[in-house]
Structures are given as C-alpha cells and as structure tokens.
C-alpha cells in the first residue's frame, strides 16, 4: 500500500488515520462497511498555497480502500471539494459540515445523501481512533 501523505496538506494525516482504521477491521467488518455505504467518495482538498490534492475512498468495491488521487476509469458517486483548513476543522469537531456546506465552504457534486453514509464510517473510526470528523 502506498502512502497517502501529500506534502503541504494537513488533511493527508486525517485521511491516513481513516485508512488506518479501515486496516484494523476484519475482512468481514470491511465487507460490511462496503455493503452499508456502496459508494465512492472523492475528496479534492485545496491548501493555502492554492494547490489541490485528491484522495478517493472506495466503499463500493472489494473490501474498501483509500487511494491517493483519483481512481483511473472510475467515476465517484460523490465529489467533495473543501479547503485543507476547513477539512481539518471539520475533523477536529471545530466546524459543522452542514454549516460549511450552506456557506459554500464545502462543495458537493453527485449523490449528496451519500455524505450521511460516510458519517457512519467516520463515527466508527472515531470510536476506535479518536478521529472526530462529522459531515
């Protein structure tokens, strides 16, 4: 598995933490997450330098996996565009996802209701790792 870290992006540590949680699950637990969510999430994160990094969270195929970059030939079910600092604030529980969305700080394309399914995965990660994100 390649590293999810991207220099200059605080969010890469958070996404690495989500992936680390996924790796601690048994194969059956991972398959259960895929059955519950059935979606592919693409995060386009923009840092303060104006650079954008992309991560894709596949909870639709196989046992679920986090990828650095887009998955070639695969269209995500939901694409989330967010600034790096806002993503960190969201993860730390200092920002509310709905408020960020309503104020235009999170842009979502695709199956917006999929974000609620992602929330259950993040809550499970929170229980085991202390991760705090809530969409």
KAFENWO-V969038 format. One record per residue. N is the residue number from 0. PHI is phi in radians with two decimals (none if undefined). OMEGA is omega in radians with two decimals (999 if undefined). Layout:
BEGIN
N:PHI:OMEGA
N:PHI:OMEGA
END
This chain:
BEGIN
0:none:-3.14
1:-1.47:-3.13
2:-1.19:3.09
3:-1.62:-3.07
4:-1.19:3.05
5:-2.30:-3.13
6:-0.99:3.10
7:1.52:-3.14
8:-2.20:3.09
9:-1.15:-3.11
10:-1.11:-3.10
11:-1.10:3.10
12:-1.18:3.13
13:-1.17:3.14
14:-1.20:3.04
15:-1.12:3.12
16:-1.16:3.08
17:-1.07:3.13
18:-1.10:3.11
19:-1.06:3.08
20:-1.09:-3.13
21:-1.01:-3.12
22:-1.20:-3.14
23:-1.41:-3.12
24:-1.34:3.04
25:-1.24:3.12
26:-1.03:3.12
27:-1.14:3.12
28:-1.14:3.12
29:-1.15:3.11
30:-1.09:3.11
31:-1.13:3.09
32:-1.06:3.14
33:-1.10:3.12
34:-1.09:-3.12
35:-1.24:-2.99
36:-1.60:3.13
37:0.91:-3.14
38:-2.69:3.07
39:-2.02:-3.09
40:-1.89:3.04
41:-2.00:3.10
42:-1.84:3.02
43:-1.86:-3.03
44:-1.95:-3.13
45:-1.89:-3.13
46:-1.61:-3.09
47:-1.16:3.12
48:-1.48:3.13
49:1.51:3.11
50:-1.49:3.11
51:-2.09:3.04
52:-2.09:-3.10
53:-2.15:3.00
54:-2.24:3.12
55:-2.18:-3.14
56:-1.92:-3.10
57:-1.64:3.04
58:-2.07:-3.13
59:-2.18:-3.08
60:-2.12:3.07
61:0.99:-3.12
62:-1.82:-3.10
63:1.44:-3.12
64:-2.79:3.04
65:-1.78:-3.13
66:-2.21:2.99
67:-1.47:-3.11
68:1.56:3.08
69:-1.41:3.07
70:-1.58:-3.08
71:-0.99:3.07
72:1.32:-3.11
73:-2.07:3.09
74:-1.60:3.12
75:-1.18:3.07
76:-1.32:3.14
77:-2.53:3.08
78:-2.06:-3.11
79:-2.05:3.08
80:-1.81:-3.07
81:-2.67:3.06
82:-1.34:-3.10
83:-0.95:-3.11
84:-1.12:3.11
85:-1.18:3.12
86:-1.13:3.11
87:-1.13:3.12
88:-1.07:3.09
89:-1.09:-3.12
90:-1.14:-3.13
91:-1.45:-3.14
92:1.37:-3.13
93:-1.58:3.13
94:-2.35:3.13
95:-1.82:-3.10
96:-1.02:3.14
97:-1.15:3.11
98:-1.17:3.09
99:-1.07:3.13
100:-1.14:-3.09
101:-1.14:3.13
102:-1.57:3.10
103:1.45:-3.13
104:-1.44:2.98
105:-2.10:3.07
106:-1.96:-3.08
107:-2.16:3.05
108:-2.12:3.11
109:1.76:-3.04
110:-1.34:-3.04
111:-1.01:-3.13
112:-1.19:3.08
113:-1.08:-3.14
114:-1.04:3.12
115:-1.20:3.09
116:-1.24:3.09
117:-1.10:3.13
118:-0.98:3.14
119:-1.13:3.11
120:-1.18:-3.14
121:-1.15:3.09
122:-1.12:3.09
123:-1.12:3.10
124:-1.13:3.14
125:-1.06:-3.12
126:-1.07:-3.07
127:-1.61:-3.00
128:-2.14:-3.08
129:1.55:3.08
130:-1.05:-2.97
131:-2.00:-3.02
132:-1.06:3.05
133:-2.48:3.12
134:-1.65:999
END
